[in-house]
Amino acid sequence: MARVALSPGKIFPSEELLNHVPLLVDGIADYLENPTRQLDVERPVTAKAMELGALRHEQGFDAHEILKEQEIFAGIVFAFLTDVIDEIDVTWSGRDLALCWQHVSQAMELIRQATMTHFLRLSAQQVNEREDRLRRFNRMVAHELKTRVGAIRGAAALLPEPWLDAPQRERFHQMIRENAEGLQHVLENLEALSRIEFDSRRQRNVLLPQAAAEAVRQLREAATVRLVSIEIDADLPAVEVDAAAVELCLVNYLSNAIKYSDPSKSARWARVTGTFEAGTVISSGALTVRVTDNGVGVAPDARGRLFEQFYRAHEGTITDVSGTGLGLSLVRETVESLGGHAWVEFPTGGGATFAFSLPSRRDEDAAAAGTRRVEGGAS
């Protein structure tokens, strides 16, 4: 999804960096007056240029956008010099003009290098973190697949044995069914992950209510079997989201709400709600989505481990539910890779609320949610 909206007429400086620009310009002027004083990392202008790189990285800019922004900034500086050079009551030689132009160009280049170097350093760090998460996930999936396949093969090998009685034979059949369902769930998650990677290149965006409706559609049969009613809040913010990522999160949250519904209750339900908090000129907004249910809840001593890989809070207490222990950890990994976070809340009336939030700086998101960016704060 495009998390940064740049209009053709919006040029550097942006509102986020109003206090950076004077220091950048002062740094260039100081360098013109004292060209022997290099613009190294100890100088405030270099520090501000690095802050610019960090901010643009946080906002989701790419290298082309940063370089274009620097090009526009350089154009502003050179246009100013062109306008004022004739107003200065000094006799200029060609050499003087060439040296002045050289120093300005060099200063602009040093600022650009400081900005881009820091931006690329942060980008490389982010790539390394994602690669580490991918390696951990690959190990996790390989272990899960090996365990499931091993259980199926073992049970299938014992079924033909003549010494098995009917209850034992049924137990092995049940083992095969549960592990096959677990394999299916793992494969569905892997498919969803591949869609996320594919969609990140194809920019496939949908409105949040559409993503929620698709998640509900995928789970309609399972919800019907367990007599669970799934509701989507009519006021769900109509903002654009990454279709594959949000559907993956909602499917896992809703699937748990269905599987762990409370059979003692005549009315069993799960509800999808969302809120959008507009950002300020210096901070990101946030889209928060919650799935609340009136199910069996989670014991207090198990709540802190819910998003751990392979952890199943109800494994010892609810035996008719199959699972891999991957779903919530997959939600966490997916949301964090997009700059957000996932968590769980426990209302006083019982049940659970699983939530995730995603950052957004797009003015279109705020407009779609019926809010507006707050014009307060300073960078």
C-alpha positions as CSV (number, residue, x, y, z in Angstrom):
1,M,0.0,0.0,0.0
2,A,1.1,3.5,-0.7
3,R,1.6,4.9,2.8
4,V,2.9,8.2,1.7
5,A,0.9,10.6,-0.6
6,L,3.0,13.2,-2.4
7,S,1.1,15.7,-4.5
8,P,2.9,17.2,-7.6
9,G,2.9,20.6,-6.0
10,K,4.3,19.6,-2.6
11,I,8.0,20.4,-2.5
12,F,10.7,20.4,0.1
13,P,10.6,21.6,2.9
14,S,7.7,19.6,4.2
15,E,5.9,20.6,7.4
16,E,7.6,17.9,9.3
17,L,11.0,19.5,8.7
18,L,10.4,23.2,9.2
19,N,13.1,23.5,11.8
20,H,15.6,21.4,9.7
21,V,15.6,23.7,6.7
22,P,17.1,26.8,8.3
23,L,19.9,24.7,9.7
24,L,20.6,23.1,6.4
25,V,20.6,26.5,4.7
26,D,22.8,27.9,7.5
27,G,25.2,25.0,7.1
28,I,25.5,25.8,3.4
29,A,26.1,29.5,4.1
30,D,28.6,28.7,6.8
31,Y,30.4,26.4,4.4
32,L,30.6,29.1,1.8
33,E,32.1,31.5,4.3
34,N,34.5,28.9,5.7
35,P,35.1,26.2,3.1
36,T,38.0,24.8,5.1
37,R,35.5,23.6,7.8
38,Q,34.2,20.4,6.4
39,L,30.6,19.3,6.8
40,D,31.5,16.2,8.8
41,V,29.4,14.2,11.3
42,E,30.2,16.6,14.1
43,R,28.4,19.5,12.4
44,P,24.7,20.2,13.2
45,V,23.8,20.4,9.5
46,T,25.0,16.9,9.0
47,A,23.0,15.7,12.0
48,K,19.9,17.3,10.6
49,A,20.5,15.8,7.2
50,M,20.7,12.4,8.9
51,E,17.5,13.1,10.8
52,L,15.9,13.8,7.4
53,G,17.0,10.4,6.2
54,A,15.6,8.7,9.3
55,L,12.2,10.5,9.0
56,R,11.8,9.7,5.4
57,H,12.6,6.0,6.2
58,E,9.9,6.0,8.9
59,Q,7.4,7.6,6.4
60,G,8.1,4.8,3.9
61,F,9.8,6.9,1.2
62,D,11.9,5.2,-1.4
63,A,15.4,6.2,-2.6
64,H,14.0,7.9,-5.7
65,E,11.6,10.1,-3.7
66,I,14.4,11.2,-1.4
67,L,16.8,12.0,-4.3
68,K,14.0,13.9,-6.0
69,E,13.4,15.9,-2.9
70,Q,17.0,16.7,-2.6
71,E,17.0,17.8,-6.3
72,I,14.1,20.2,-5.6
73,F,15.9,21.6,-2.5
74,A,19.1,22.2,-4.5
75,G,17.0,23.9,-7.2
76,I,15.5,26.3,-4.6
77,V,19.0,27.1,-3.3
78,F,20.4,27.7,-6.8
79,A,17.4,29.8,-7.8
80,F,17.9,32.0,-4.8
81,L,21.6,32.5,-5.6
82,T,20.7,33.3,-9.2
83,D,18.3,36.0,-8.0
84,V,20.5,37.7,-5.5
85,I,23.9,37.5,-7.1
86,D,23.2,40.6,-9.2
87,E,22.0,42.5,-6.2
88,I,25.3,42.2,-4.4
89,D,27.4,45.3,-4.8
90,V,30.7,43.4,-5.4
91,T,32.7,43.0,-8.5
92,W,32.7,39.3,-9.3
93,S,35.4,37.6,-11.4
94,G,34.6,34.4,-13.3
95,R,36.8,32.5,-10.9
96,D,34.9,33.8,-7.9
97,L,31.6,32.7,-9.4
98,A,32.9,29.3,-10.2
99,L,34.3,28.8,-6.7
100,C,31.0,29.9,-5.1
101,W,29.1,27.6,-7.4
102,Q,31.5,24.8,-6.6
103,H,31.2,25.2,-2.8
104,V,27.4,25.4,-3.0
105,S,27.3,22.2,-5.1
106,Q,29.7,20.5,-2.8
107,A,27.7,21.4,0.3
108,M,24.5,20.2,-1.3
109,E,26.2,16.9,-2.3
110,L,27.5,16.4,1.2
111,I,24.0,17.0,2.6
112,R,22.5,14.6,0.1
113,Q,25.2,11.9,1.0
114,A,24.4,12.3,4.7
115,T,20.7,11.9,4.1
116,M,21.0,9.0,1.7
117,T,23.7,7.1,3.7
118,H,21.6,7.2,6.9
119,F,18.4,6.2,5.0
120,L,20.2,3.3,3.3
121,R,21.7,2.2,6.6
122,L,18.3,2.0,8.2
123,S,16.8,0.3,5.1
124,A,19.6,-2.4,5.2
125,Q,18.9,-2.9,8.9
126,Q,15.2,-3.4,8.2
127,V,16.0,-5.9,5.4
128,N,18.3,-7.8,7.8
129,E,15.6,-7.9,10.4
130,R,13.0,-9.2,7.9
131,E,15.5,-11.9,6.7
132,D,16.0,-13.0,10.3
133,R,12.2,-13.2,10.8
134,L,11.9,-15.2,7.5
135,R,14.6,-17.6,8.6
136,R,12.9,-18.2,11.9
137,F,9.6,-18.7,10.2
138,N,11.1,-21.2,7.7
139,R,12.5,-23.2,10.6
140,M,9.2,-23.0,12.4
141,V,7.2,-24.2,9.3
142,A,9.7,-26.9,8.5
143,H,9.4,-28.3,12.0
144,E,5.6,-28.1,12.0
145,L,5.3,-29.8,8.6
146,K,7.8,-32.6,9.6
147,T,5.9,-33.2,12.9
148,R,2.5,-33.3,11.2
149,V,3.6,-35.6,8.3
150,G,5.4,-37.9,10.8
151,A,2.2,-38.2,12.9
152,I,0.1,-39.0,9.8
153,R,2.6,-41.6,8.5
154,G,2.8,-43.3,11.9
155,A,-0.9,-43.5,12.3
156,A,-1.5,-44.7,8.8
157,A,1.2,-47.4,9.2
158,L,-0.6,-48.8,12.3
159,L,-4.1,-48.8,10.9
160,P,-3.7,-52.1,9.0
161,E,-2.5,-53.9,12.1
162,P,-5.0,-56.7,13.1
163,W,-4.5,-56.3,16.8
164,L,-6.2,-52.8,16.8
165,D,-9.7,-52.7,18.3
166,A,-12.4,-50.3,17.1
167,P,-11.7,-47.5,19.7
168,Q,-7.9,-47.6,18.9
169,R,-8.6,-47.6,15.2
170,E,-10.9,-44.6,15.6
171,R,-8.2,-42.8,17.7
172,F,-5.7,-43.2,14.9
173,H,-8.2,-42.0,12.3
174,Q,-8.8,-39.0,14.4
175,M,-5.1,-38.4,14.7
176,I,-4.8,-38.4,10.9
177,R,-7.7,-36.1,10.5
178,E,-6.4,-33.6,13.0
179,N,-2.9,-33.5,11.6
180,A,-4.2,-33.2,8.0
181,E,-6.3,-30.2,9.1
182,G,-3.2,-28.8,10.7
183,L,-1.2,-29.2,7.5
184,Q,-4.0,-27.5,5.6
185,H,-3.9,-24.6,8.0
186,V,-0.2,-24.2,7.6
187,L,-0.4,-24.4,3.8
188,E,-3.2,-21.7,3.8
189,N,-1.0,-19.4,5.9
190,L,2.0,-20.0,3.6
191,E,-0.3,-19.2,0.6
192,A,-1.4,-16.0,2.4
193,L,2.2,-15.0,3.0
194,S,3.0,-15.5,-0.7
195,R,0.1,-13.2,-1.5
196,I,1.5,-10.6,0.8
197,E,4.9,-10.6,-0.9
198,F,3.2,-10.6,-4.3
199,D,0.8,-7.8,-3.4
200,S,3.6,-5.7,-2.0
201,R,4.9,-5.6,-5.6
202,R,1.5,-5.3,-7.3
203,Q,0.1,-2.7,-4.8
204,R,-3.2,-4.6,-4.4
205,N,-5.2,-2.5,-2.0
206,V,-8.8,-2.9,-0.9
207,L,-11.0,-1.0,1.5
208,L,-11.0,-2.4,5.1
209,P,-14.7,-3.4,5.0
210,Q,-14.0,-5.4,1.8
211,A,-11.1,-7.2,3.5
212,A,-13.2,-8.0,6.5
213,A,-16.1,-9.3,4.4
214,E,-13.7,-11.6,2.5
215,A,-12.3,-13.0,5.8
216,V,-15.8,-13.7,7.0
217,R,-16.7,-15.4,3.7
218,Q,-13.8,-17.7,4.1
219,L,-14.9,-18.8,7.6
220,R,-18.7,-18.9,7.0
221,E,-19.0,-22.7,7.0
222,A,-16.9,-23.1,10.1
223,A,-18.9,-20.4,11.9
224,T,-22.2,-22.1,10.9
225,V,-21.0,-25.5,12.3
226,R,-20.2,-24.0,15.7
227,L,-23.2,-21.7,15.7
228,V,-21.1,-18.5,15.9
229,S,-22.5,-15.3,14.4
230,I,-19.8,-13.0,13.0
231,E,-20.6,-9.3,12.8
232,I,-18.8,-6.5,10.9
233,D,-19.2,-3.0,12.4
234,A,-21.1,-0.8,10.0
235,D,-18.8,2.1,11.0
236,L,-15.6,0.2,10.0
237,P,-13.3,2.9,8.6
238,A,-13.3,2.8,4.8
239,V,-9.5,3.1,4.4
240,E,-7.3,1.3,2.0
241,V,-5.4,-1.7,3.4
242,D,-3.0,-4.4,2.2
243,A,-5.6,-7.0,1.2
244,A,-3.5,-10.2,1.9
245,A,-2.0,-9.0,5.1
246,V,-5.3,-7.8,6.7
247,E,-7.2,-10.8,5.5
248,L,-4.5,-13.1,7.0
249,C,-4.8,-11.4,10.4
250,L,-8.6,-11.3,10.4
251,V,-8.9,-15.0,9.3
252,N,-6.6,-16.1,12.1
253,Y,-8.3,-14.0,14.7
254,L,-11.8,-15.0,13.6
255,S,-10.8,-18.6,13.3
256,N,-9.7,-18.6,16.9
257,A,-13.0,-16.9,18.0
258,I,-14.9,-19.7,16.2
259,K,-12.8,-22.6,17.5
260,Y,-12.9,-21.3,21.1
261,S,-16.5,-20.2,21.2
262,D,-18.3,-21.1,24.5
263,P,-20.6,-24.1,24.0
264,S,-22.5,-23.2,27.2
265,K,-23.8,-19.9,25.7
266,S,-26.9,-19.9,23.5
267,A,-25.7,-16.8,21.6
268,R,-22.1,-17.1,20.4
269,W,-20.6,-14.2,18.4
270,A,-17.5,-12.5,17.2
271,R,-17.4,-8.8,16.1
272,V,-15.0,-7.0,13.9
273,T,-14.5,-3.3,14.7
274,G,-12.0,-0.7,13.7
275,T,-10.9,2.9,14.5
276,F,-8.6,5.3,12.7
277,E,-6.5,7.8,14.6
278,A,-5.3,10.6,12.5
279,G,-1.6,11.6,12.8
280,T,-0.1,14.9,13.3
281,V,2.4,16.6,11.0
282,I,5.2,14.9,12.9
283,S,3.8,11.5,13.7
284,S,2.0,8.7,11.9
285,G,-1.7,8.0,12.2
286,A,-2.8,4.4,13.0
287,L,-5.5,2.1,11.8
288,T,-6.6,-0.3,14.6
289,V,-8.7,-3.4,14.0
290,R,-10.2,-5.5,16.8
291,V,-11.9,-8.9,16.8
292,T,-14.0,-9.3,20.0
293,D,-15.7,-12.5,21.0
294,N,-17.7,-14.0,23.9
295,G,-15.8,-17.2,23.9
296,V,-14.1,-19.2,26.6
297,G,-11.3,-16.7,27.0
298,V,-7.8,-17.5,28.1
299,A,-6.4,-18.4,31.5
300,P,-4.4,-15.5,33.1
301,D,-1.2,-17.6,33.3
302,A,-1.3,-18.3,29.5
303,R,-2.0,-14.8,28.2
304,G,1.6,-13.6,28.0
305,R,2.5,-16.4,25.6
306,L,-0.3,-16.2,23.1
307,F,1.8,-14.8,20.3
308,E,4.7,-17.3,20.8
309,Q,5.4,-19.8,18.0
310,F,3.7,-23.2,18.5
311,Y,2.0,-22.1,21.8
312,R,-1.6,-23.3,22.2
313,A,-3.2,-21.9,25.4
314,H,-6.0,-24.5,25.4
315,E,-4.1,-27.6,24.4
316,G,-4.6,-29.3,27.7
317,T,-8.2,-28.3,28.3
318,I,-10.0,-28.3,24.9
319,T,-9.4,-31.5,23.0
320,D,-11.8,-31.2,20.1
321,V,-10.0,-28.3,18.4
322,S,-7.0,-28.8,16.1
323,G,-4.4,-26.2,15.6
324,T,-0.7,-25.6,14.8
325,G,0.2,-22.8,17.3
326,L,1.4,-20.8,14.3
327,G,-1.6,-18.5,13.6
328,L,-1.0,-15.7,16.2
329,S,2.8,-15.7,15.7
330,L,2.2,-15.4,12.0
331,V,-0.2,-12.4,12.6
332,R,2.5,-10.8,14.8
333,E,5.3,-11.3,12.2
334,T,3.1,-10.0,9.4
335,V,1.9,-6.9,11.3
336,E,5.4,-6.0,12.6
337,S,6.8,-6.3,9.1
338,L,4.4,-3.5,8.1
339,G,5.5,-1.3,11.0
340,G,2.5,-2.1,13.2
341,H,1.9,-4.4,16.2
342,A,-0.5,-7.0,17.5
343,W,-1.9,-7.6,21.0
344,V,-4.8,-9.1,23.0
345,E,-7.1,-7.5,25.5
346,F,-9.5,-9.3,28.0
347,P,-12.7,-7.5,28.7
348,T,-14.1,-7.8,32.3
349,G,-17.2,-9.5,31.0
350,G,-15.3,-12.5,29.6
351,G,-14.2,-13.5,26.1
352,A,-11.2,-11.8,24.4
353,T,-10.3,-9.0,22.0
354,F,-7.5,-9.6,19.6
355,A,-6.2,-6.5,17.9
356,F,-3.6,-5.2,15.5
357,S,-2.7,-1.7,14.3
358,L,-1.0,-0.5,11.1
359,P,0.6,2.9,10.6
360,S,-0.6,5.4,8.1
361,R,0.5,8.9,7.0
362,R,-1.9,9.1,4.0
363,D,-4.2,12.1,4.0
364,E,-6.6,9.9,2.0
365,D,-6.9,7.5,5.0
366,A,-7.8,10.3,7.4
367,A,-10.4,11.7,4.9
368,A,-12.0,8.3,4.3
369,A,-12.2,7.7,8.1
370,G,-13.8,11.1,8.6
371,T,-10.9,12.6,10.5
372,R,-8.3,15.1,9.7
373,R,-4.6,15.5,10.3
374,V,-3.8,17.5,13.4
375,E,-1.7,20.6,12.5
376,G,0.1,20.8,15.8
377,G,3.6,20.0,17.0
378,A,7.1,20.7,15.7
379,S,9.7,18.5,14.2
